[in-house]
Every structure is written in structure tokens, then in C-alpha cells.
Amino acid sequence: MRLTWAQPEDLLAHELVQARDEGTDVSDVAARWTGAGGDLVPAVSGAGPVPAPPGLRDLARVLLADLATRAAPPSAAEPDDWNAIVATLPAAPGLLDPRPGDARDRLTGAWTGRAAGCLLGKPVEKIPRRGIEEILRASGRWPLDRYFTAVGLPADVAQRWPWNRRSAPTSLEEVIDGMPEDDDLNYPLLALDLLEQHGTGFTTDDVATLWLDRMPAGRVFTAERAAYRNLLDARPVPQTATYLNPFREWIGALIRADVLGWVRPGDVRGAAALAWVDARLSHTRNGVYGALWAAALCSAALVLDDVDDVLDAAAAVVPPGSRLARAVRVGRETAARTDDLTGLDRGLDVLHAEYGHHHWVHVLPNAATIAWALARGRGDLGRSITAAVTAGWDTDSVGATVGSVVGALRGTAGVEERWSGPLRGRIATSLPGPAERTVDDLVERTLRLQATSARVGA
């Protein structure tokens, strides 16, 4: 049986990459593994196609246990502790006051934009950039400007680039009927539950307990699945983020942060502080910084009117010497240099040349894509989410974050009918309770949390 992301040999291959990224010398482990016939190239889609024989799998377990004892060397530029992170940051931006009367409209735009961007990327998740372009050209939809369709797609292209098997039945244009279930929407719903139960004083242990109480184990992936397993093994925070978790700098924590920004409108440092408490359950360093950045983006987008101002405000919560900060700069600079329609290909060429060696779920290529798509889109939802998805990394996640930010920035008027109509104001979920939630109800819940959330600006 092949359980995606769970095989020791697959975990080892990913851990060797992650440890090297952190500056840990793992050459001896790599030599033992290859000497026994092991593969150093991680599986792109999680589990490799062929299980390792018993002896090699046993060796993988031994080597993973060895690597688990090797702490990453400290990095002044990339700390994990909140106070150490703050020490690297510029002075906290001043608190930005929301305009009276538009909070509901902006939150409606944010929830709807998040769902639309996620839905756009769902059917092509795991398909690389070249495959997405081939699908679109073959179906007469290049450049992307609406939801994907299987209508008119030649059989050979469909065979060469199969849709995401979990998503296509509910996320193609011809069958969409509301927002289908997705982890990128489960986490914001779970964040509402967290804040309603504990307020903004929640702890990382509160997050852990809520995961075990309400999040189905089969609907957590990569770093979250590793952390979930570590919780069941009674490992404490922050070991939950580090033990046998080679995905600790991937995108998972970033996709959990929107609501933590929405309850701190205009308070980007306060939003980042909440995101740190959540993210440290499953992530470290740049995986955590991605969450801080996303929360700050969502906080700033509720009160500002220009996407560049939003990006500037959010940059102030990311350690400036970190790889995440550089990825954001690369994304923005690429957009500035390749801003016309033909610049879509040129911009993607730059991003893939810089980050194409990373796994498609890693936070760095995806953060660069989010920054690029936001800067390139200039506050237009369609232009922004289509750019994000066309990049071909974690398509539904980047689409969701970009849609959330632009939806908050522009409000409901900025989410055109072609994007909002198929959603029908409904979001499905695998969390306990009703199988569907309405956007109107989610907005009301978020507004109530805003009203009770103290603004700290710490």
C-alpha cells in the first residue's frame, strides 16, 4: 500500500534536500543511502511509484532517525522564535484604520476571491506550467481568462496531462455548482472555530487540539500530515514541526493564515503574531515566514486601496535577510520588468529559472508566484488569479491567496460574475457540521471576530 508522503524512503529523500537547504551536513547519510541503492531524487508527486524493498526501507528508517538528531545550525537571518524574528524587522508600521462602512463588502470580496482563486487552480494542481499551457491552447483558452473546461480538449492532451483526480469532477466550468471541498478553504473555516473558541489569545496547543478534534486526518497533507502524526505520537511543540517532517518549509502554513489577517485589519504586525502561533505547529523558518507574510497581506488588503501598498506593508513582517523575503522581491521585480501581455511568458521564465529546482509545494516558488501575480495583476482579480495559476506550482493555493488579497482590496465589485457566479455563495467542507457554509455567514462570523479582537500592533 502506498500512502502519499508517508513512506520512509520518500521522507528520507525529501529530508536530505531540506537539511541541505538549512545548512546541515548530511553527506554521510546521503552516501550510505546511495551506496545501498537508494534514490536521492524526491518523488515529485509525494510517494514514489515503486515501494522500496524491506531492507532498503529499514535503512531509510535508521537514517531518518539519525537525521532527526541533527538540529539545523542557527541562523541570525532566519530565526524561529517570535522575539528573534521581530528583532530582525524594521519598525512596526503604523496601524491602518479601516474605512467605516466597507468592512462587510471587503470581507465578502475576500472570502469570495479566495474561493474563486482556489477553484480556478483545483483541476490543474500538480500539472506543471507546460502542461497547463498545452491544455489551454488545445481547448482554445490561452491565455487563461475563465475556469478550466474539458469541453473540446483533445484526448491525447487529456491523457498526457490528466486533471487532478480529486478535483476535476467538481471544478471544471461545465460542472461547477458552488465551491467544492478543499483544504485551502477548510483551514480558514477552522481558523474561525479557533478564534471563536479561544479568541486571539489562542496557543499553539489550542491549534493542535482543534486539529485533532475537527480536521479529518485524510485531509491534511505534507507538513500538516507530519505534524498530525507527531501529535498522535505525543510529541510536543515545536518537535511537531521538526520530527520526521521534511516539509517544514513548504506552503502549508501560508494557506492557513487569511482569517488571522482578516481579524486584524490594518495591523500587519498583530496579524503576523497570530500567524506565528499557528504556523509553528507544523513549520519552521521560511515555512513560518510565509504564514506571517500571508496574514499581513490579508490584514493590509482590508484597509488599503493599492496592491503595491499592500505588498509594501506585508514585507515589513518578513525577516529581510531570509530566503522568503528574497522570493517576494524576485516576484515583485519580475512583474515590474515584464508587465505587458507577452510578459506572462517572460515573467514565468524568470520565476522558473530561479525556483524551478524546488518541489511544487515548497513555499519559496509559491511565494514568488503570489508576489508576481499580485504585482502583475495591479488589483484586477481575473488578471491576478489567472497569472498565479498559470505558473504551475501549487495552483489552487496560490490562486486562493491571490484571490483573497485582491478580493479584499476591491470588495464585491472587484469579483466579476464570471468568477463569483458559479460559486453560488456556497463553500463545501469536510469539517464537522454542515457540509456547506454560506459566504454570507462566514462574513458575519469574521465581522464579529473583528469586533472583539484587540488591535495590538506589537
C-alpha positions as CSV (number, residue, x, y, z in Angstrom):
1,M,0.0,0.0,0.0
2,R,1.4,3.4,-0.9
3,L,0.4,6.2,1.5
4,T,1.3,9.5,-0.1
5,W,4.0,11.4,1.8
6,A,4.4,8.6,4.4
7,Q,7.0,6.1,3.1
8,P,10.3,6.2,4.9
9,E,12.3,6.2,1.6
10,D,10.3,9.2,0.3
11,L,10.6,11.1,3.6
12,L,14.4,10.5,3.6
13,A,14.8,11.8,0.0
14,H,12.9,15.0,0.9
15,E,14.7,15.3,4.3
16,L,18.1,15.3,2.6
17,V,17.1,18.2,0.4
18,Q,15.6,20.1,3.4
19,A,18.6,19.5,5.6
20,R,21.0,20.8,3.0
21,D,18.8,23.9,2.5
22,E,19.2,24.6,6.2
23,G,23.0,24.2,6.1
24,T,23.2,20.8,7.7
25,D,26.0,18.5,6.5
26,V,24.2,15.2,5.5
27,S,26.8,13.9,3.0
28,D,27.5,10.8,5.1
29,V,23.8,9.9,5.2
30,A,23.4,10.5,1.5
31,A,26.4,8.3,0.8
32,R,25.1,5.4,2.9
33,W,21.7,5.7,1.2
34,T,23.0,5.7,-2.4
35,G,25.6,3.0,-1.5
36,A,22.7,0.8,-0.6
37,G,20.8,1.6,-3.8
38,G,18.6,4.4,-2.6
39,D,17.5,7.3,-4.7
40,L,18.4,10.8,-3.7
41,V,15.7,12.4,-6.0
42,P,12.5,13.0,-4.1
43,A,9.2,11.9,-5.7
44,V,7.5,14.9,-7.4
45,S,4.0,13.7,-6.5
46,G,4.7,12.5,-3.0
47,A,5.2,8.8,-2.9
48,G,7.4,7.2,-5.5
49,P,5.9,4.8,-7.9
50,V,7.7,1.7,-6.6
51,P,7.9,0.7,-2.9
52,A,11.4,0.2,-1.6
53,P,12.3,-3.4,-0.7
54,P,12.1,-4.2,3.0
55,G,15.8,-4.0,3.6
56,L,16.1,-0.6,2.0
57,R,13.0,0.7,3.8
58,D,14.5,-0.4,7.1
59,L,17.7,1.5,6.3
60,A,15.6,4.6,5.5
61,R,14.1,4.4,8.9
62,V,17.5,4.2,10.5
63,L,18.9,7.1,8.5
64,L,15.8,9.2,9.3
65,A,16.3,8.6,13.0
66,D,19.9,9.7,12.6
67,L,18.9,12.9,10.8
68,A,16.3,13.6,13.5
69,T,19.1,14.1,15.9
70,R,20.8,16.7,13.8
71,A,19.5,20.2,14.6
72,A,19.7,22.8,11.8
73,P,22.5,25.3,12.5
74,P,21.2,28.5,13.9
75,S,20.7,31.4,11.5
76,A,20.6,35.0,12.6
77,A,18.9,35.9,9.3
78,E,16.3,33.1,9.7
79,P,15.3,32.7,13.3
80,D,12.3,30.7,14.6
81,D,11.5,32.4,17.9
82,W,9.0,35.3,17.6
83,N,11.1,37.8,19.6
84,A,14.1,36.9,17.4
85,I,12.0,37.4,14.3
86,V,10.8,40.8,15.5
87,A,14.4,41.8,16.2
88,T,15.2,41.4,12.5
89,L,12.3,43.6,11.4
90,P,12.0,47.3,10.7
91,A,9.9,49.4,13.0
92,A,6.3,48.2,13.0
93,P,4.1,50.0,10.5
94,G,1.6,52.3,12.0
95,L,-1.9,50.9,12.5
96,L,-4.1,51.5,9.5
97,D,-7.8,52.2,10.2
98,P,-10.5,50.5,8.2
99,R,-12.9,52.9,6.4
100,P,-16.2,53.0,8.1
101,G,-19.0,51.0,6.3
102,D,-16.9,48.9,3.9
103,A,-15.8,46.1,6.2
104,R,-18.6,43.7,5.2
105,D,-18.1,44.4,1.5
106,R,-14.3,43.8,1.7
107,L,-14.7,40.6,3.7
108,T,-17.3,39.3,1.2
109,G,-14.8,40.1,-1.6
110,A,-12.0,38.4,0.4
111,W,-13.9,35.1,1.1
112,T,-15.3,35.0,-2.5
113,G,-12.0,35.8,-4.1
114,R,-10.3,33.1,-2.0
115,A,-12.8,30.6,-3.2
116,A,-12.6,31.7,-6.8
117,G,-8.8,31.6,-7.0
118,C,-8.7,28.2,-5.3
119,L,-11.4,26.8,-7.6
120,L,-9.6,28.1,-10.7
121,G,-6.4,26.2,-9.7
122,K,-8.0,23.0,-8.5
123,P,-8.2,20.9,-11.7
124,V,-4.6,21.6,-12.7
125,E,-3.0,21.1,-9.3
126,K,0.2,19.0,-9.8
127,I,0.3,19.8,-13.6
128,P,3.4,21.7,-14.5
129,R,3.4,25.0,-16.3
130,R,4.0,23.5,-19.8
131,G,1.1,21.1,-19.3
132,I,-1.3,23.9,-18.2
133,E,-0.4,25.9,-21.3
134,E,-0.9,22.9,-23.6
135,I,-4.3,22.2,-22.1
136,L,-5.3,25.9,-22.5
137,R,-4.1,26.2,-26.1
138,A,-5.7,22.9,-27.1
139,S,-9.0,24.0,-25.7
140,G,-8.8,27.5,-27.2
141,R,-8.4,29.2,-23.9
142,W,-4.9,30.6,-23.9
143,P,-4.2,32.9,-22.2
144,L,-6.4,31.7,-19.3
145,D,-9.3,34.0,-18.6
146,R,-12.0,31.8,-17.0
147,Y,-12.4,28.4,-15.3
148,F,-11.0,25.4,-17.0
149,T,-13.1,23.1,-19.2
150,A,-12.7,19.6,-20.6
151,V,-15.0,20.5,-23.5
152,G,-13.1,20.3,-26.8
153,L,-9.9,19.1,-25.1
154,P,-8.2,16.5,-27.4
155,A,-8.0,13.0,-26.0
156,D,-4.2,12.9,-26.3
157,V,-3.7,16.1,-24.4
158,A,-6.1,14.9,-21.7
159,Q,-4.1,11.7,-21.4
160,R,-0.8,13.4,-21.3
161,W,-1.9,15.9,-18.7
162,P,-4.7,14.3,-16.6
163,W,-6.7,16.6,-14.4
164,N,-6.3,16.4,-10.6
165,R,-8.4,13.3,-10.0
166,R,-9.9,14.6,-6.8
167,S,-10.8,18.0,-8.1
168,A,-11.9,17.7,-11.8
169,P,-15.3,16.2,-11.1
170,T,-16.4,19.3,-9.3
171,S,-14.1,22.1,-10.5
172,L,-14.4,22.3,-14.3
173,E,-16.5,25.1,-15.8
174,E,-19.3,22.8,-17.1
175,V,-19.9,21.1,-13.7
176,I,-19.2,23.8,-11.0
177,D,-22.0,24.2,-8.5
178,G,-20.6,26.0,-5.5
179,M,-17.1,25.9,-4.1
180,P,-16.2,22.2,-3.7
181,E,-14.3,21.0,-0.6
182,D,-10.7,21.9,-0.4
183,D,-8.0,22.1,2.3
184,D,-7.4,25.7,1.3
185,L,-10.9,26.5,2.5
186,N,-11.0,24.0,5.3
187,Y,-8.2,25.9,7.1
188,P,-9.9,29.3,7.1
189,L,-13.1,27.7,8.4
190,L,-11.1,26.0,11.1
191,A,-9.5,29.4,12.0
192,L,-12.9,30.8,12.6
193,D,-13.6,27.9,15.0
194,L,-10.3,28.5,16.7
195,L,-10.9,32.2,17.3
196,E,-14.5,31.8,18.4
197,Q,-13.4,29.2,21.0
198,H,-10.2,30.9,22.2
199,G,-10.1,34.5,20.9
200,T,-6.8,36.0,19.7
201,G,-5.0,34.7,22.8
202,F,-5.0,31.1,21.5
203,T,-1.9,29.0,21.9
204,T,-0.2,26.5,19.6
205,D,-1.6,23.7,21.7
206,D,-5.1,25.1,21.2
207,V,-4.5,24.8,17.4
208,A,-3.2,21.2,17.9
209,T,-6.2,20.2,19.9
210,L,-8.6,21.7,17.3
211,W,-6.9,19.8,14.5
212,L,-7.3,16.5,16.3
213,D,-10.9,17.3,17.2
214,R,-12.1,18.7,13.9
215,M,-9.7,18.1,11.0
216,P,-10.0,14.7,9.2
217,A,-6.6,13.0,9.1
218,G,-7.1,12.2,5.4
219,R,-7.5,15.9,4.6
220,V,-4.1,17.1,5.9
221,F,-1.1,16.9,3.7
222,T,2.7,17.3,3.7
223,A,3.8,19.2,6.8
224,E,0.4,19.2,8.4
225,R,0.2,15.4,8.0
226,A,3.7,15.0,9.6
227,A,2.6,17.3,12.4
228,Y,-0.6,15.4,12.9
229,R,1.3,12.2,13.1
230,N,3.7,13.7,15.7
231,L,0.7,14.9,17.7
232,L,-0.7,11.4,17.8
233,D,2.8,10.3,18.9
234,A,2.6,12.8,21.8
235,R,5.5,14.9,20.6
236,P,5.4,18.5,22.0
237,V,5.6,21.7,20.1
238,P,8.0,22.6,18.4
239,Q,9.0,19.0,17.8
240,T,5.7,18.6,15.9
241,A,7.2,20.8,13.2
242,T,10.6,19.2,13.0
243,Y,10.5,15.5,13.8
244,L,10.4,13.4,10.5
245,N,8.9,16.5,8.8
246,P,10.9,17.3,5.7
247,F,8.0,19.6,4.5
248,R,8.6,22.2,7.2
249,E,9.4,24.9,4.7
250,W,6.6,24.1,2.3
251,I,3.4,26.2,1.7
252,G,1.0,24.7,4.3
253,A,1.2,27.3,7.0
254,L,0.8,30.1,4.4
255,I,-2.6,28.8,3.3
256,R,-3.9,28.8,6.9
257,A,-3.3,32.5,7.6
258,D,-6.0,34.5,5.9
259,V,-8.5,34.7,8.7
260,L,-5.7,35.7,11.2
261,G,-5.1,38.7,9.0
262,W,-8.8,39.5,8.5
263,V,-9.4,39.8,12.2
264,R,-6.6,42.3,12.5
265,P,-7.5,44.7,9.7
266,G,-4.6,47.3,9.3
267,D,-2.5,45.7,12.0
268,V,0.0,43.7,10.0
269,R,2.4,43.0,12.9
270,G,-0.5,41.8,15.1
271,A,-1.7,39.6,12.3
272,A,1.8,38.1,11.8
273,A,2.0,37.4,15.6
274,L,-1.2,35.3,15.4
275,A,0.1,33.5,12.3
276,W,3.4,32.6,14.1
277,V,1.4,30.9,16.9
278,D,-0.4,28.8,14.3
279,A,2.4,28.1,11.9
280,R,5.0,26.8,14.5
281,L,2.9,23.7,15.0
282,S,4.0,22.4,11.6
283,H,6.6,24.7,10.1
284,T,9.9,26.3,10.6
285,R,11.8,29.3,9.2
286,N,10.6,30.2,5.7
287,G,7.5,28.0,6.1
288,V,6.6,30.2,9.1
289,Y,7.5,33.4,7.4
290,G,5.2,32.5,4.5
291,A,2.3,32.5,7.0
292,L,3.4,35.8,8.6
293,W,3.5,37.3,5.1
294,A,0.1,36.0,4.1
295,A,-1.6,37.2,7.3
296,A,-0.1,40.6,6.8
297,L,-1.2,40.7,3.1
298,C,-4.7,39.9,4.2
299,S,-4.7,42.4,7.0
300,A,-3.4,45.3,4.8
301,A,-5.7,44.4,1.9
302,L,-8.8,45.2,4.0
303,V,-7.8,48.8,4.6
304,L,-5.6,49.9,1.6
305,D,-6.5,50.6,-2.0
306,D,-3.4,49.9,-3.9
307,V,-1.8,46.4,-4.3
308,D,1.8,47.8,-4.2
309,D,1.0,49.4,-0.8
310,V,-0.3,46.1,0.4
311,L,2.8,44.3,-0.7
312,D,5.0,47.0,1.0
313,A,3.1,46.7,4.3
314,A,3.3,42.9,4.3
315,A,7.1,42.9,3.5
316,A,7.6,44.6,6.9
317,V,6.8,41.3,8.8
318,V,9.3,39.1,7.0
319,P,12.9,38.8,8.2
320,P,14.7,40.9,5.5
321,G,17.7,38.5,5.1
322,S,15.5,35.4,4.7
323,R,15.0,33.4,1.6
324,L,11.3,34.1,1.8
325,A,12.0,37.9,1.7
326,R,14.1,37.4,-1.4
327,A,11.4,35.3,-3.1
328,V,8.9,38.1,-2.6
329,R,11.4,40.6,-4.0
330,V,12.1,38.4,-7.0
331,G,8.4,38.1,-7.7
332,R,7.8,41.8,-7.5
333,E,10.8,42.8,-9.5
334,T,9.9,40.2,-12.2
335,A,6.5,41.8,-12.5
336,A,8.0,45.2,-12.8
337,R,10.2,44.1,-15.7
338,T,7.7,42.0,-17.6
339,D,4.4,43.9,-17.3
340,D,2.7,43.6,-20.7
341,L,0.7,40.7,-22.0
342,T,3.6,39.0,-23.7
343,G,5.4,39.4,-20.4
344,L,3.4,36.5,-19.0
345,D,5.8,34.0,-20.6
346,R,8.9,36.1,-19.8
347,G,7.9,36.5,-16.2
348,L,7.3,32.8,-15.8
349,D,10.6,32.1,-17.4
350,V,12.3,34.2,-14.8
351,L,10.5,32.6,-11.9
352,H,11.1,29.0,-13.1
353,A,14.8,29.7,-13.8
354,E,15.1,30.9,-10.2
355,Y,12.9,28.4,-8.4
356,G,12.3,25.6,-10.8
357,H,14.5,23.2,-8.8
358,H,12.2,23.4,-5.8
359,H,9.3,21.0,-5.2
360,W,6.0,22.4,-6.4
361,V,4.6,22.7,-2.9
362,H,7.7,24.5,-1.4
363,V,6.9,27.9,0.0
364,L,9.6,29.8,-2.0
365,P,8.4,29.3,-5.6
366,N,4.8,29.8,-4.5
367,A,5.5,33.0,-2.5
368,A,7.4,34.4,-5.5
369,T,4.4,33.5,-7.7
370,I,2.0,35.2,-5.3
371,A,4.1,38.4,-5.2
372,W,4.5,38.3,-9.0
373,A,0.8,37.7,-9.7
374,L,-0.3,40.4,-7.3
375,A,2.1,43.0,-8.7
376,R,1.4,42.0,-12.3
377,G,-2.4,42.0,-11.7
378,R,-2.5,45.5,-10.3
379,G,-5.7,44.9,-8.4
380,D,-7.6,43.1,-11.1
381,L,-8.9,39.8,-9.8
382,G,-9.0,37.9,-13.1
383,R,-5.6,39.1,-14.3
384,S,-4.1,38.2,-10.9
385,I,-5.5,34.7,-10.2
386,T,-5.0,33.6,-13.8
387,A,-1.4,34.6,-13.7
388,A,-0.9,32.8,-10.4
389,V,-2.5,29.5,-11.6
390,T,-0.7,29.6,-15.0
391,A,2.7,29.4,-13.2
392,G,2.0,25.8,-12.4
393,W,3.2,25.3,-8.9
394,D,0.7,24.8,-6.1
395,T,-2.0,26.2,-8.3
396,D,-5.1,26.1,-6.0
397,S,-3.2,27.5,-3.0
398,V,-1.6,30.4,-4.8
399,G,-4.8,31.2,-6.6
400,A,-6.6,31.2,-3.2
401,T,-4.2,33.6,-1.6
402,V,-4.0,35.9,-4.5
403,G,-7.8,35.9,-4.8
404,S,-8.2,36.6,-1.1
405,V,-5.9,39.6,-1.2
406,V,-7.4,41.2,-4.4
407,G,-11.0,40.4,-3.2
408,A,-10.3,42.2,0.0
409,L,-8.7,45.1,-1.9
410,R,-11.5,45.6,-4.3
411,G,-14.6,44.3,-2.5
412,T,-17.5,42.6,-4.1
413,A,-17.4,45.0,-7.1
414,G,-14.0,43.6,-8.0
415,V,-15.1,40.0,-8.2
416,E,-16.7,39.7,-11.6
417,E,-19.7,37.5,-12.2
418,R,-17.7,35.0,-14.3
419,W,-15.8,34.2,-11.1
420,S,-18.4,34.7,-8.3
421,G,-21.5,33.3,-10.1
422,P,-20.5,29.6,-10.3
423,L,-19.7,29.7,-6.5
424,R,-23.3,30.5,-5.7
425,G,-22.2,31.9,-2.4
426,R,-21.5,28.4,-1.0
427,I,-18.4,26.7,0.2
428,A,-18.3,22.9,0.9
429,T,-16.2,21.5,3.7
430,S,-15.1,18.2,5.2
431,L,-15.1,19.7,8.7
432,P,-17.7,18.5,11.2
433,G,-21.1,20.3,10.9
434,P,-23.0,21.4,7.8
435,A,-21.4,20.1,4.6
436,E,-21.7,23.5,3.1
437,R,-21.3,27.0,4.5
438,T,-22.5,30.3,3.0
439,V,-20.2,33.1,2.3
440,D,-22.7,35.5,4.0
441,D,-22.5,33.5,7.2
442,L,-18.7,33.3,7.1
443,V,-18.5,37.1,6.6
444,E,-20.8,37.7,9.6
445,R,-18.7,35.4,11.8
446,T,-15.5,37.2,10.7
447,L,-17.1,40.6,11.4
448,R,-17.9,39.5,14.9
449,L,-14.4,38.4,15.5
450,Q,-13.0,41.7,14.2
451,A,-15.2,43.5,16.7
452,T,-13.8,41.5,19.6
453,S,-10.2,41.4,18.5
454,A,-7.9,43.8,20.2
455,R,-5.5,45.6,17.9
456,V,-2.0,45.1,19.3
457,G,0.5,46.4,16.7
458,A,3.2,44.9,18.8
